Amino acid sequence: MASGTEIDPIHQFELQKVFEFKPFGLDLSFTNSSLWMIIAVAVISFVTIIGTSKRSVVPGRLQSLAEMAYEFVASTLTGVTGKEGMKFFPFVFSLFMFVFTANMLGMIPGAFTTTSHVIVTAAFAVLVISVVLIAGIVGHGSHFFGLFVPSGVPGWLLPFMVVIEVVSFISRPISLALRLFGNMLAGHIALKVFGGFVAALIAAGAAAVLAPLPLLLAIALTALEFLVAFLQAYVFTILTCVYLNDALHPGH
């Protein structure tokens, strides 16, 4: 009989300590989330560093993968911000590669999906908005705050519009964090639930008649989750580009 941890769809998101480290009473223990973040960085480093080390005229698989990632992010960034936005390319490329790799690694059975924790996605969202604010203020000074003052609005309506623009700006990191977190969390829960259905039906001896139904759905959900893993990395990246465009061109 399966144990509760094997069929519990939430168990896969629990933080587990790899080893404890509590200097001065502060818990800095190394967790499974930290481990899979390091694995994601190692995979990215392997693809980008090893893949571009030879720079062959006829690229190999790793070089082709690295070049495709570079061109994809570069075209996305310049398509939204123009060529001026390329100064943010290292930042945007790093974000896309980490989110995409972390999402894909989370599809490995037994792996941990770091982007399914809101604290991780919130940290990235705060980082994005902080870069936008710093870049906007450094590049345009007080003119950057014109972002909150739409042009062509009647004077009596302006205070209301400013409040709406400020609230909209503040909500950006919230929506950015929750969108990625929610999609990854929901997708993995759905996969776990339907996988549990298959296991339960097989254990009940109904595999020949009923098990193929949830099994086929689980396979379809797995394929969909791979697509979602890419799309969420893309959406996170393109929204980052949109927000950076406001830092580069704050005028309405």
Secondary structure, 3 states (H helix, E strand, C coil): CCCHHHHCCCHHHCCCEEECCCHHHCCCCEEHHHHHHHHHHHHHHHHHHHHCCCCCCCCCHHHHHHHHHHHHHHHHHHHHHCHHHHHHHHHHHHHHHHHHHHHHHCCCCCCCCHHHCHHHHHHHHHHHHHHHHHHHHHHHHHHHHHHHCCCCCCCCCHHHHHHHHHHHHHHHHHHHHHHHHHHHHHHHHHHHHHHHHHHHHHHCCCCCCCCHHHHHHHHHHHHHHHHHHHHHHHHHHHHHHHHHHHHHCCCC
